[in-house]
């Protein structure tokens, strides 16, 4: 299938994680600094020993935007965010205890989430949003770039991030993710930012999205 062209749903500097078993067309967005780190360097020790606060992660509370025109199909906004992170136990839970087949319903796995349908019939899932941050409701008509919510740490989440994928059916636990590309973003090369169009950054490659992209 030809990749679907969308506007990137976040702004700023980001990278894609690629956890084991993750579908290649489902992306985990993580905000990073100039050194491609998701938090200040010293915070790694706190993360290992379960003392890292979600507020120390750059992705926490970052705004999420609509990647296309469409309408809101579903909203979940009441799941709690885990406030402290422990890398070892969270990875164990994410890889074993938190697999999709063990989740009884979408809220358990995706936490606070939005499902949006484009005017062309494609669905988008935005997952692990911050409790109470969702700014839209079911039935709302949305324009590209409208703010939707903020990134949180709800559901089966190792650290604050945005899980995003496209699908043909409104079945986020079972639908196969569809390929997509960004209409515009920037990649850094020799300390210079280069504009890219209708492509997608590779996993763990730092990219940037600015206003108007």
MDTraj code that builds the backbone (N, CA, C; nanometers):
import mdtraj as md
import numpy as np

residues = "UNK UNK UNK UNK UNK UNK UNK UNK UNK UNK UNK UNK UNK UNK UNK UNK UNK UNK UNK UNK UNK UNK UNK UNK UNK UNK UNK UNK UNK UNK UNK UNK UNK UNK UNK UNK UNK UNK UNK UNK UNK UNK UNK UNK UNK UNK UNK UNK UNK UNK UNK UNK UNK UNK UNK UNK UNK UNK UNK UNK UNK UNK UNK UNK UNK UNK UNK UNK UNK UNK UNK UNK UNK UNK UNK UNK UNK UNK UNK UNK UNK UNK UNK UNK UNK UNK UNK UNK UNK UNK UNK UNK UNK UNK UNK UNK UNK UNK UNK UNK UNK UNK UNK UNK UNK UNK UNK UNK UNK UNK UNK UNK UNK UNK UNK UNK UNK UNK UNK UNK UNK UNK UNK UNK UNK UNK UNK UNK UNK UNK UNK UNK UNK UNK UNK UNK UNK UNK UNK UNK UNK UNK UNK UNK UNK UNK UNK UNK UNK UNK UNK UNK UNK UNK UNK UNK UNK UNK UNK UNK UNK UNK UNK UNK UNK UNK UNK UNK UNK UNK UNK UNK UNK UNK UNK UNK UNK UNK UNK UNK UNK UNK UNK UNK UNK UNK UNK UNK UNK UNK UNK UNK UNK UNK UNK UNK UNK UNK UNK UNK UNK UNK UNK UNK UNK UNK UNK UNK UNK UNK UNK UNK UNK".split()
xyz = np.array([
    [0.0836, -0.1198, 0.0000],
    [0.0000, 0.0000, 0.0000],
    [0.0872, 0.1250, 0.0000],
    [0.0505, 0.2251, -0.0800],
    [0.1246, 0.3504, -0.0841],
    [0.1077, 0.4248, 0.0479],
    [0.2179, 0.4765, 0.1064],
    [0.2064, 0.5478, 0.2341],
    [0.1121, 0.6676, 0.2257],
    [0.0393, 0.6898, 0.3333],
    [-0.0555, 0.8005, 0.3430],
    [0.0189, 0.9255, 0.3906],
    [0.0000, 1.0358, 0.3223],
    [0.0675, 1.1608, 0.3575],
    [-0.0138, 1.2347, 0.4637],
    [0.0504, 1.2659, 0.5770],
    [-0.0149, 1.3379, 0.6862],
    [0.0778, 1.4478, 0.7380],
    [0.0217, 1.5399, 0.8142],
    [0.1061, 1.6343, 0.8866],
    [0.1512, 1.5675, 1.0163],
    [0.2741, 1.5903, 1.0560],
    [0.3245, 1.5324, 1.1805],
    [0.2385, 1.5793, 1.2980],
    [0.1992, 1.4888, 1.3884],
    [0.1089, 1.5258, 1.4984],
    [0.1769, 1.5933, 1.6177],
    [0.3078, 1.6176, 1.6098],
    [0.3789, 1.6872, 1.7176],
    [0.4683, 1.7952, 1.6570],
    [0.5140, 1.8866, 1.7419],
    [0.6068, 1.9913, 1.6996],
    [0.7273, 1.9920, 1.7922],
    [0.8414, 2.0355, 1.7390],
    [0.9635, 2.0357, 1.8174],
    [1.0589, 1.9287, 1.7692],
    [1.1438, 1.8802, 1.8594],
    [1.2482, 1.7833, 1.8253],
    [1.2106, 1.6463, 1.8806],
    [1.2116, 1.5450, 1.7941],
    [1.1596, 1.4132, 1.8288],
    [1.2434, 1.3013, 1.7699],
    [1.2149, 1.1810, 1.8184],
    [1.2742, 1.0592, 1.7644],
    [1.1724, 0.9470, 1.7803],
    [1.1809, 0.8462, 1.6930],
    [1.0939, 0.7290, 1.7038],
    [1.1644, 0.6189, 1.7814],
    [1.0975, 0.5624, 1.8809],
    [1.1434, 0.4385, 1.9427],
    [1.0940, 0.3216, 1.8588],
    [1.1580, 0.2068, 1.8748],
    [1.1156, 0.0863, 1.8034],
    [1.1259, -0.0327, 1.8977],
    [1.0338, -0.0434, 1.9957],
    [1.0403, -0.1531, 2.0924],
    [1.0287, -0.2894, 2.0248],
    [1.0854, -0.3944, 2.0855],
    [1.0729, -0.5290, 2.0291],
    [0.9268, -0.5677, 2.0099],
    [0.8958, -0.6250, 1.8948],
    [0.7601, -0.6680, 1.8653],
    [0.6698, -0.5582, 1.8156],
    [0.7214, -0.4376, 1.8063],
    [0.6414, -0.3234, 1.7608],
    [0.6243, -0.3304, 1.6096],
    [0.5012, -0.3080, 1.5619],
    [0.4781, -0.3065, 1.4176],
    [0.5538, -0.1886, 1.3566],
    [0.6211, -0.2079, 1.2429],
    [0.7014, -0.0992, 1.1843],
    [0.6219, 0.0237, 1.1434],
    [0.4908, 0.0093, 1.1228],
    [0.4090, 0.1240, 1.0834],
    [0.3346, 0.1875, 1.2002],
    [0.3625, 0.1414, 1.3220],
    [0.3116, 0.2057, 1.4437],
    [0.4294, 0.2749, 1.5102],
    [0.4180, 0.4033, 1.5370],
    [0.5328, 0.4800, 1.5838],
    [0.5128, 0.5321, 1.7255],
    [0.6208, 0.5250, 1.8034],
    [0.6254, 0.5842, 1.9364],
    [0.7104, 0.7108, 1.9297],
    [0.6471, 0.8263, 1.9483],
    [0.7146, 0.9555, 1.9417],
    [0.7708, 0.9904, 2.0795],
    [0.9005, 1.0227, 2.0847],
    [0.9652, 1.0630, 2.2091],
    [1.0373, 1.1954, 2.1860],
    [1.0059, 1.2963, 2.2663],
    [1.0738, 1.4254, 2.2558],
    [1.2168, 1.4124, 2.3078],
    [1.3119, 1.4759, 2.2396],
    [1.4535, 1.4648, 2.2763],
    [1.5190, 1.6031, 2.2768],
    [1.6379, 1.6097, 2.3398],
    [1.7141, 1.7343, 2.3435],
    [1.8198, 1.7354, 2.2333],
    [1.9141, 1.8290, 2.2421],
    [2.0180, 1.8415, 2.1400],
    [2.1057, 1.7173, 2.1301],
    [2.1103, 1.6389, 2.2383],
    [2.1922, 1.5175, 2.2414],
    [2.1101, 1.3916, 2.2166],
    [1.9891, 1.4087, 2.1676],
    [1.8989, 1.2975, 2.1350],
    [1.8577, 1.2179, 2.2586],
    [1.8559, 1.2825, 2.3756],
    [1.8171, 1.2170, 2.4997],
    [1.6749, 1.2583, 2.5390],
    [1.5977, 1.1641, 2.5972],
    [1.4590, 1.1957, 2.6353],
    [1.4464, 1.2708, 2.7671],
    [1.5582, 1.2843, 2.8408],
    [1.5618, 1.3598, 2.9659],
    [1.7071, 1.3972, 2.9924],
    [1.7315, 1.4797, 3.0942],
    [1.8682, 1.5189, 3.1263],
    [1.9514, 1.3955, 3.1601],
    [2.0787, 1.3971, 3.1222],
    [2.1635, 1.2789, 3.1337],
    [2.1658, 1.2141, 3.2700],
    [2.1727, 1.2932, 3.3768],
    [2.1794, 1.2379, 3.5116],
    [2.0523, 1.1629, 3.5495],
    [1.9438, 1.1906, 3.4784],
    [1.8159, 1.1260, 3.5102],
    [1.8161, 0.9774, 3.4772],
    [1.9133, 0.9305, 3.3977],
    [1.9188, 0.7882, 3.3643],
    [1.9310, 0.7027, 3.4901],
    [2.0137, 0.7447, 3.5846],
    [2.0283, 0.6688, 3.7085],
    [1.8971, 0.6653, 3.7856],
    [1.8285, 0.7766, 3.7899],
    [1.6985, 0.7819, 3.8572],
    [1.5983, 0.6916, 3.7870],
    [1.6065, 0.6849, 3.6542],
    [1.5170, 0.5977, 3.5775],
    [1.5440, 0.4513, 3.6110],
    [1.6708, 0.4146, 3.6185],
    [1.7066, 0.2757, 3.6487],
    [1.6561, 0.2329, 3.7857],
    [1.6577, 0.3234, 3.8821],
    [1.6244, 0.2876, 4.0202],
    [1.4847, 0.3323, 4.0623],
    [1.4022, 0.3657, 3.9644],
    [1.2622, 0.3927, 3.9930],
    [1.2338, 0.5238, 4.0622],
    [1.3199, 0.6230, 4.0417],
    [1.3012, 0.7513, 4.1083],
    [1.2822, 0.8668, 4.0093],
    [1.2602, 0.8333, 3.8832],
    [1.2418, 0.9367, 3.7815],
    [1.0954, 0.9792, 3.7753],
    [1.0708, 1.1084, 3.7867],
    [0.9354, 1.1618, 3.7766],
    [0.8993, 1.1843, 3.6301],
    [0.7718, 1.1683, 3.5965],
    [0.7304, 1.1897, 3.4579],
    [0.7583, 1.3331, 3.4134],
    [0.7540, 1.4268, 3.5068],
    [0.7766, 1.5673, 3.4725],
    [0.9197, 1.5946, 3.4286],
    [1.0110, 1.4997, 3.4509],
    [1.1501, 1.5149, 3.4084],
    [1.1732, 1.4652, 3.2658],
    [1.0713, 1.4070, 3.2059],
    [1.0810, 1.3553, 3.0690],
    [1.0299, 1.4628, 2.9735],
    [1.1054, 1.4895, 2.8677],
    [1.0718, 1.6000, 2.7776],
    [0.9362, 1.5829, 2.7092],
    [0.8929, 1.4587, 2.6881],
    [0.7650, 1.4352, 2.6199],
    [0.6440, 1.4721, 2.7052],
    [0.6601, 1.4717, 2.8364],
    [0.5484, 1.4929, 2.9283],
    [0.4780, 1.6248, 2.8994],
    [0.3480, 1.6181, 2.8772],
    [0.2600, 1.7328, 2.8534],
    [0.2837, 1.8020, 2.7191],
    [0.3628, 1.7415, 2.6300],
    [0.3807, 1.8005, 2.4966],
    [0.2486, 1.7941, 2.4200],
    [0.2130, 1.8994, 2.3470],
    [0.0845, 1.9008, 2.2755],
    [0.0824, 1.8085, 2.1545],
    [-0.0356, 1.7556, 2.1264],
    [-0.0599, 1.6678, 2.0113],
    [-0.1599, 1.7374, 1.9195],
    [-0.1345, 1.7293, 1.7886],
    [-0.2162, 1.8018, 1.6913],
    [-0.2770, 1.7068, 1.5880],
    [-0.3865, 1.7498, 1.5285],
    [-0.4531, 1.6693, 1.4250],
    [-0.3664, 1.6629, 1.2995],
    [-0.3436, 1.5429, 1.2457],
    [-0.2592, 1.5286, 1.1266],
    [-0.3341, 1.5449, 0.9953],
    [-0.4675, 1.5579, 1.0040],
    [-0.5496, 1.5748, 0.8833],
    [-0.6872, 1.6271, 0.9236],
    [-0.7666, 1.6665, 0.8262],
    [-0.9058, 1.7045, 0.8516],
    [-0.9877, 1.5788, 0.8796],
    [-1.0844, 1.5889, 0.9682],
    [-1.1687, 1.4728, 0.9954],
    [-1.2607, 1.4959, 1.1130],
    [-1.2950, 1.3870, 1.1809],
    [-1.3871, 1.3941, 1.2947],
    [-1.3415, 1.3001, 1.4054],
    [-1.3819, 1.3310, 1.5270],
    [-1.3446, 1.2518, 1.6433],
    [-1.4449, 1.1378, 1.6612],
    [-1.3931, 1.0158, 1.6660],
    [-1.4766, 0.8959, 1.6780],
    [-1.4873, 0.8492, 1.8228],
    [-1.3760, 0.8567, 1.8970],
    [-1.3754, 0.8077, 2.0349],
    [-1.2770, 0.8889, 2.1176],
    [-1.3112, 0.9079, 2.2447],
    [-1.2241, 0.9774, 2.3389],
    [-1.2238, 0.9022, 2.4712],
    [-1.1055, 0.8778, 2.5264],
    [-1.0904, 0.8299, 2.6640],
    [-0.9987, 0.9292, 2.7345],
    [-1.0430, 0.9812, 2.8500],
    [-0.9714, 1.0931, 2.9113],
    [-0.9566, 1.0785, 3.0621],
    [-0.9891, 0.9595, 3.1183],
    [-0.9956, 0.9468, 3.2639],
    [-0.8973, 0.8463, 3.3227],
    [-0.8083, 0.7891, 3.2424],
    [-0.7113, 0.6918, 3.2935],
    [-0.5980, 0.7636, 3.3664],
    [-0.5530, 0.7061, 3.4762],
    [-0.4461, 0.7675, 3.5544],
    [-0.3114, 0.7566, 3.4820],
    [-0.2273, 0.8561, 3.5036],
    [-0.0891, 0.8532, 3.4556],
    [0.0010, 0.8015, 3.5669],
    [0.0918, 0.7108, 3.5342],
    [0.1923, 0.6701, 3.6331],
    [0.2905, 0.7856, 3.6499],
    [0.3165, 0.8231, 3.7744],
    [0.3941, 0.9437, 3.8020],
    [0.5430, 0.9179, 3.8206],
    [0.5812, 0.7936, 3.8459],
    [0.7233, 0.7604, 3.8591],
    [0.7584, 0.6477, 3.7628],
    [0.8833, 0.6509, 3.7150],
    [0.9277, 0.5560, 3.6138],
    [1.0410, 0.4698, 3.6671],
    [1.0346, 0.3410, 3.6367],
    [1.1403, 0.2466, 3.6719],
    [1.1718, 0.1650, 3.5479],
    [1.2883, 0.1878, 3.4892],
    [1.3197, 0.1304, 3.3589],
    [1.3090, -0.0213, 3.3578],
    [1.3666, -0.0875, 3.4568],
    [1.3700, -0.2337, 3.4562],
    [1.2298, -0.2924, 3.4691],
    [1.1549, -0.2493, 3.5701],
    [1.0216, -0.3068, 3.5900],
    [0.9257, -0.2654, 3.4796],
    [0.9413, -0.1428, 3.4267],
    [0.8510, -0.0970, 3.3212],
    [0.8753, -0.1718, 3.1909],
    [1.0020, -0.1992, 3.1595],
    [1.0318, -0.2773, 3.0390],
    [0.9763, -0.4181, 3.0534],
    [0.9922, -0.4778, 3.1726],
    [0.9376, -0.6118, 3.1964],
    [0.7865, -0.6127, 3.1773],
    [0.7197, -0.5144, 3.2352],
    [0.5743, -0.5070, 3.2217],
    [0.5331, -0.4848, 3.0773],
    [0.6072, -0.3988, 3.0074],
    [0.5717, -0.3680, 2.8696],
    [0.5898, -0.4849, 2.7759],
    [0.6963, -0.5640, 2.7989],
    [0.7256, -0.6740, 2.7075],
    [0.6502, -0.8013, 2.7414],
    [0.6117, -0.8186, 2.8679],
    [0.5495, -0.9456, 2.9068],
    [0.4072, -0.9269, 2.9580],
    [0.3948, -0.8561, 3.0684],
    [0.2629, -0.8435, 3.1302],
    [0.1686, -0.7566, 3.0494],
    [0.2223, -0.6616, 2.9725],
    [0.1370, -0.5647, 2.9060],
    [0.1124, -0.5901, 2.7597],
    [0.1395, -0.7093, 2.7097],
    [0.1155, -0.7378, 2.5686],
    [-0.0325, -0.7223, 2.5351],
    [-0.0614, -0.6885, 2.4105],
    [-0.1993, -0.6600, 2.3714],
    [-0.2922, -0.7763, 2.4003],
    [-0.2420, -0.9008, 2.3823],
    [-0.3317, -1.0137, 2.4009],
    [-0.3759, -1.0288, 2.5469],
    [-0.3042, -0.9634, 2.6414],
    [-0.3424, -0.9706, 2.7819],
    [-0.4346, -0.8561, 2.8222],
    [-0.4470, -0.7574, 2.7355],
    [-0.5329, -0.6430, 2.7662],
    [-0.6779, -0.6780, 2.7382],
    [-0.7650, -0.6516, 2.8359],
    [-0.9062, -0.6838, 2.8192],
    [-0.9772, -0.5814, 2.7321],
    [-0.9296, -0.4600, 2.7297],
    [-0.9916, -0.3571, 2.6469],
    [-0.8872, -0.2506, 2.6157],
    [-0.9214, -0.1615, 2.5245],
    [-0.8259, -0.0625, 2.4749],
    [-0.7747, 0.0292, 2.5854],
    [-0.8594, 0.0641, 2.6824],
    [-0.8160, 0.1558, 2.7875],
    [-0.6996, 0.0985, 2.8666],
    [-0.7011, -0.0321, 2.8907],
    [-0.5955, -0.0964, 2.9673],
    [-0.4626, -0.0864, 2.8947],
    [-0.4655, -0.0990, 2.7632],
    [-0.3415, -0.0989, 2.6863],
    [-0.3004, 0.0412, 2.6437],
    [-0.3945, 0.1195, 2.5889],
    [-0.3619, 0.2502, 2.5321],
    [-0.3799, 0.3656, 2.6300],
    [-0.4419, 0.3399, 2.7453],
    [-0.4660, 0.4481, 2.8389],
    [-0.5594, 0.5522, 2.7790],
    [-0.5363, 0.6771, 2.8129],
    [-0.6152, 0.7845, 2.7522],
    [-0.5807, 0.7921, 2.6040],
    [-0.6837, 0.7930, 2.5203],
    [-0.6568, 0.7900, 2.3768],
    [-0.7696, 0.8547, 2.2981],
    [-0.7362, 0.8881, 2.1754],
    [-0.8311, 0.9458, 2.0803],
    [-0.8274, 0.8625, 1.9537],
    [-0.9447, 0.8376, 1.8967],
    [-0.9533, 0.7803, 1.7627],
    [-1.0194, 0.8843, 1.6738],
    [-0.9519, 0.9167, 1.5662],
    [-0.9990, 1.0186, 1.4723],
    [-1.0130, 0.9563, 1.3344],
    [-1.1144, 0.9948, 1.2607],
    [-1.1346, 0.9455, 1.1241],
    [-1.1141, 1.0597, 1.0259],
    [-1.0334, 1.0341, 0.9225],
    [-1.0108, 1.1359, 0.8203],
    [-1.1316, 1.1454, 0.7282],
    [-1.1373, 1.2509, 0.6501],
    [-1.2463, 1.2672, 0.5541],
    [-1.2415, 1.1629, 0.4434],
    [-1.1299, 1.0890, 0.4355],
    [-1.1150, 0.9827, 0.3362],
    [-1.1371, 0.8440, 0.3968],
    [-1.1777, 0.8393, 0.5243],
    [-1.2140, 0.7121, 0.5854],
    [-1.1041, 0.6394, 0.6589],
    [-0.9855, 0.6994, 0.6726],
    [-0.8757, 0.6372, 0.7458],
    [-0.8839, 0.6778, 0.8930],
    [-0.8577, 0.5829, 0.9828],
    [-0.8609, 0.6094, 1.1263],
    [-0.7193, 0.6320, 1.1799],
    [-0.7089, 0.7173, 1.2805],
    [-0.5817, 0.7422, 1.3487],
    [-0.6003, 0.7212, 1.4982],
    [-0.5027, 0.6548, 1.5604],
    [-0.5022, 0.6338, 1.7047],
    [-0.3915, 0.7177, 1.7678],
    [-0.4274, 0.7925, 1.8726],
    [-0.3319, 0.8690, 1.9533],
    [-0.3417, 0.8124, 2.0950],
    [-0.2362, 0.7505, 2.1457],
    [-0.2466, 0.6778, 2.2727],
    [-0.1464, 0.7274, 2.3767],
    [-0.1744, 0.6925, 2.5033],
    [-0.0942, 0.7267, 2.6212],
    [-0.0993, 0.8767, 2.6507],
    [-0.2162, 0.9363, 2.6318],
    [-0.2340, 1.0790, 2.6558],
    [-0.2477, 1.1088, 2.8054],
    [-0.2254, 1.2339, 2.8408],
    [-0.2330, 1.2752, 2.9806],
    [-0.3791, 1.2852, 3.0252],
    [-0.4051, 1.2352, 3.1452],
    [-0.5404, 1.2405, 3.1999],
    [-0.5912, 1.3845, 3.2040],
    [-0.7131, 1.4041, 3.1532],
    [-0.7759, 1.5348, 3.1571],
    [-0.7277, 1.6338, 3.0530],
    [-0.6366, 1.5914, 2.9650],
    [-0.5788, 1.6856, 2.8687],
    [-0.6525, 1.6903, 2.7356],
    [-0.7408, 1.5944, 2.7109],
    [-0.8078, 1.5873, 2.5806],
    [-0.8991, 1.7087, 2.5627],
    [-0.8833, 1.7768, 2.4500],
    [-0.9561, 1.9014, 2.4242],
    [-1.0727, 1.8844, 2.3270],
    [-1.0967, 1.7615, 2.2827],
    [-1.2025, 1.7368, 2.1849],
    [-1.2999, 1.6348, 2.2414],
    [-1.4135, 1.6207, 2.1747],
    [-1.5127, 1.5219, 2.2174],
    [-1.5650, 1.4474, 2.0950],
    [-1.6264, 1.3343, 2.1206],
    [-1.6811, 1.2531, 2.0122],
    [-1.7761, 1.3358, 1.9259],
    [-1.7569, 1.3257, 1.7935],
    [-1.8415, 1.3976, 1.6995],
    [-1.7859, 1.5304, 1.6523],
    [-1.6820, 1.5814, 1.7194],
    [-1.6240, 1.7094, 1.6781],
    [-1.5640, 1.7006, 1.5379],
    [-1.5817, 1.8051, 1.4599],
    [-1.5165, 1.8180, 1.3302],
    [-1.3837, 1.8899, 1.3512],
    [-1.2773, 1.8335, 1.2948],
    [-1.1427, 1.8802, 1.3245],
    [-1.0701, 1.9195, 1.1961],
    [-0.9914, 2.0260, 1.2048],
    [-0.9067, 2.0690, 1.0948],
    [-0.7608, 2.0312, 1.1228],
    [-0.6844, 2.0109, 1.0160],
    [-0.5426, 1.9806, 1.0297],
    [-0.4737, 2.0854, 1.1171],
    [-0.3985, 2.0380, 1.2156],
    [-0.3261, 2.1284, 1.3039],
    [-0.3997, 2.1697, 1.4287],
    [-0.5280, 2.1343, 1.4406],
    [-0.6010, 2.1657, 1.5643],
    [-0.5393, 2.0906, 1.6826],
    [-0.5263, 2.1535, 1.8000],
    [-0.4763, 2.0821, 1.9178],
    [-0.5775, 1.9783, 1.9655],
    [-0.5263, 1.8609, 2.0031],
    [-0.6128, 1.7513, 2.0463],
    [-0.5987, 1.7197, 2.1947],
    [-0.4742, 1.7114, 2.2430],
    [-0.4490, 1.6666, 2.3803],
    [-0.3022, 1.6894, 2.4122],
    [-0.2589, 1.6374, 2.5277],
    [-0.1181, 1.6420, 2.5671],
    [-0.0684, 1.5008, 2.5938],
    [0.0598, 1.4799, 2.5725],
    [0.1201, 1.3484, 2.5950],
    [0.1277, 1.3197, 2.7446],
    [0.0935, 1.1965, 2.7811],
    [0.0979, 1.1548, 2.9197],
    [0.1737, 1.0244, 2.9368],
    [0.1354, 0.9508, 3.0413],
    [0.1998, 0.8228, 3.0706],
    [0.0948, 0.7228, 3.1183],
    [-0.0185, 0.7208, 3.0506],
    [-0.1286, 0.6315, 3.0868],
    [-0.1218, 0.5026, 3.0064],
    [-0.1876, 0.3993, 3.0568],
    [-0.1886, 0.2712, 2.9872],
    [-0.0556, 0.1989, 3.0000],
    [-0.0270, 0.1116, 2.9042],
    [0.0966, 0.0333, 2.9040],
    [0.2079, 0.1176, 2.8427],
    [0.2668, 0.2023, 2.9246],
    [0.3650, 0.3000, 2.8774],
    [0.4918, 0.2919, 2.9604],
    [0.6059, 0.2736, 2.8957],
    [0.7337, 0.2667, 2.9650],
    [0.7771, 0.4046, 3.0131],
    [0.7454, 0.5076, 2.9341],
    [0.7749, 0.6454, 2.9710],
    [0.6820, 0.7348, 2.8898],
    [0.6653, 0.8613, 2.9268],
    [0.5779, 0.9482, 2.8482],
    [0.6175, 0.9497, 2.7007],
    [0.5212, 0.9222, 2.6153],
    [0.5430, 0.9218, 2.4706],
    [0.4066, 0.9196, 2.4025],
    [0.4072, 0.9447, 2.2736],
    [0.2848, 0.9330, 2.1943],
    [0.2941, 0.8092, 2.1072],
    [0.2004, 0.7163, 2.1264],
    [0.1860, 0.6051, 2.0320],
    [0.0853, 0.6493, 1.9264],
    [0.1250, 0.6351, 1.7993],
    [0.0402, 0.6801, 1.6893],
    [0.0444, 0.5781, 1.5772],
    [-0.0736, 0.5426, 1.5268],
    [-0.0770, 0.4665, 1.4019],
    [-0.2083, 0.4898, 1.3285],
    [-0.2045, 0.4606, 1.1986],
    [-0.3221, 0.4697, 1.1124],
    [-0.3784, 0.3309, 1.0897],
    [-0.5078, 0.3210, 1.0605],
    [-0.5718, 0.1910, 1.0385],
    [-0.6944, 0.2089, 0.9503],
    [-0.7350, 0.0987, 0.8898],
    [-0.8512, 0.1029, 0.8006],
    [-0.9818, 0.0841, 0.8751],
    [-0.9771, 0.0195, 0.9931],
    [-1.0976, -0.0040, 1.0713],
    [-1.0834, 0.0612, 1.2082],
    [-1.1948, 0.0850, 1.2725],
    [-1.1962, 0.1410, 1.4067],
    [-1.1799, 0.0295, 1.5102],
    [-1.0658, -0.0406, 1.5003],
    [-1.0358, -0.1525, 1.5900],
    [-0.8881, -0.1442, 1.6276],
    [-0.8508, -0.0565, 1.7206],
    [-0.7089, -0.0318, 1.7466],
    [-0.6306, -0.1502, 1.8004],
    [-0.6963, -0.2448, 1.8674],
    [-0.6252, -0.3608, 1.9210],
    [-0.5983, -0.4675, 1.8161],
    [-0.6740, -0.4666, 1.7063],
    [-0.6615, -0.5749, 1.6085],
    [-0.6285, -0.5282, 1.4672],
    [-0.6546, -0.4043, 1.4329],
    [-0.6287, -0.3568, 1.2969],
    [-0.4784, -0.3495, 1.2698],
    [-0.4391, -0.3839, 1.1482],
    [-0.2990, -0.3759, 1.1082],
    [-0.2648, -0.2299, 1.0775],
    [-0.1604, -0.1746, 1.1394],
    [-0.1235, -0.0356, 1.1116],
    [-0.0883, -0.0137, 0.9644],
    [-0.1222, 0.1048, 0.9151],
    [-0.0974, 0.1413, 0.7761],
    [0.0261, 0.2310, 0.7664],
    [0.1010, 0.2214, 0.6567],
    [0.2190, 0.3079, 0.6398],
    [0.1790, 0.4534, 0.6173],
    [0.2615, 0.5441, 0.6668],
    [0.2373, 0.6868, 0.6459],
    [0.3703, 0.7603, 0.6341],
    [0.3638, 0.8823, 0.5807],
    [0.4799, 0.9714, 0.5730],
    [0.4357, 1.1110, 0.6155],
    [0.5328, 1.1955, 0.6491],
    [0.5037, 1.3333, 0.6869],
    [0.5135, 1.4242, 0.5656],
    [0.4215, 1.5181, 0.5567],
    [0.4240, 1.6133, 0.4457],
    [0.5461, 1.7042, 0.4519],
    [0.5946, 1.7338, 0.5730],
    [0.7121, 1.8199, 0.5883],
    [0.7722, 1.8028, 0.7274],
    [0.9048, 1.8013, 0.7345],
    [0.9791, 1.7993, 0.8603],
    [1.1248, 1.8306, 0.8265],
    [1.2130, 1.8280, 0.9255],
    [1.3537, 1.8582, 0.9025],
    [1.4420, 1.7532, 0.9680],
    [1.5538, 1.7214, 0.9018],
    [1.6568, 1.6332, 0.9550],
    [1.7857, 1.7120, 0.9708],
    [1.8624, 1.6765, 1.0741],
    [1.9885, 1.7462, 1.0974],
    [2.1033, 1.6733, 1.0287],
    [2.1851, 1.7494, 0.9561],
    [2.3003, 1.6941, 0.8854],
    [2.4159, 1.7929, 0.8972],
    [2.5256, 1.7489, 0.9628],
    [2.6404, 1.8376, 0.9860],
    [2.5968, 1.9669, 1.0545],
    [2.5129, 1.9519, 1.1550],
    [2.4632, 2.0610, 1.2387],
    [2.3687, 2.1561, 1.1651],
    [2.3344, 2.1240, 1.0442],
    [2.2386, 2.2037, 0.9691],
    [2.1095, 2.1250, 0.9520],
    [1.9963, 2.1950, 0.9600],
    [1.8672, 2.1298, 0.9430],
    [1.8262, 2.1337, 0.7963],
    [1.7933, 2.0180, 0.7423],
    [1.7559, 2.0033, 0.6015],
    [1.6081, 1.9682, 0.5910],
    [1.5355, 2.0372, 0.5064],
    [1.3930, 2.0121, 0.4891],
    [1.3687, 1.8821, 0.4133],
    [1.2688, 1.8072, 0.4597],
    [1.2281, 1.6820, 0.3959],
    [1.0785, 1.6888, 0.3679],
    [1.0351, 1.6220, 0.2618],
    [0.8934, 1.6184, 0.2276],
    [0.8509, 1.4778, 0.1874],
    [0.7321, 1.4393, 0.2323],
    [0.6675, 1.3139, 0.1919],
    [0.7563, 1.1918, 0.2137],
    [0.8276, 1.1926, 0.3254],
    [0.9068, 1.0780, 0.3686],
    [0.8844, 1.0609, 0.5188],
    [0.9561, 0.9654, 0.5794],
    [0.9438, 0.9414, 0.7231],
    [1.0837, 0.9221, 0.7807],
    [1.1147, 0.9835, 0.8942],
    [1.2460, 0.9621, 0.9556],
    [1.2642, 0.8157, 0.9954],
    [1.3867, 0.7689, 0.9904],
    [1.4162, 0.6337, 1.0365],
    [1.4101, 0.6299, 1.1886],
    [1.3867, 0.5110, 1.2434],
    [1.3804, 0.4951, 1.3877],
    [1.5082, 0.5462, 1.4528],
    [1.4917, 0.6206, 1.5615],
    [1.5987, 0.6775, 1.6434],
    [1.6736, 0.7920, 1.5759],
    [1.6327, 0.8311, 1.4564],
    [1.6913, 0.9487, 1.3923],
    [1.6176, 1.0728, 1.4427],
    [1.6921, 1.1713, 1.4894],
    [1.6300, 1.2931, 1.5412],
    [1.5747, 1.3758, 1.4258],
    [1.4500, 1.4207, 1.4417],
    [1.3890, 1.5075, 1.3417],
    [1.3203, 1.6241, 1.4112],
    [1.2875, 1.7248, 1.3327],
    [1.2291, 1.8466, 1.3886],
    [1.1099, 1.8914, 1.3057],
    [1.0075, 1.9389, 1.3755],
    [0.8894, 1.9949, 1.3096],
    [0.8669, 2.1339, 1.3671],
    [0.8551, 2.2329, 1.2804],
    [0.8373, 2.3709, 1.3243],
    [0.6994, 2.4206, 1.2829],
    [0.6563, 2.5300, 1.3413],
    [0.5270, 2.5887, 1.3060],
    [0.5217, 2.6187, 1.1569],
    [0.4092, 2.5848, 1.0958],
    [0.3922, 2.6088, 0.9534],
    [0.4344, 2.4939, 0.8659],
    [0.4942, 2.3889, 0.9268],
    [0.5381, 2.2735, 0.8469],
    [0.4194, 2.1881, 0.8070],
])
top = md.Topology()
chain = top.add_chain()
for i, resn in enumerate(residues, 1):
    res = top.add_residue(resn, chain, resSeq=i)
    for name in ("N", "CA", "C"):
        top.add_atom(name, md.element.get_by_symbol(name[0]), res)
traj = md.Trajectory(xyz[None], top)
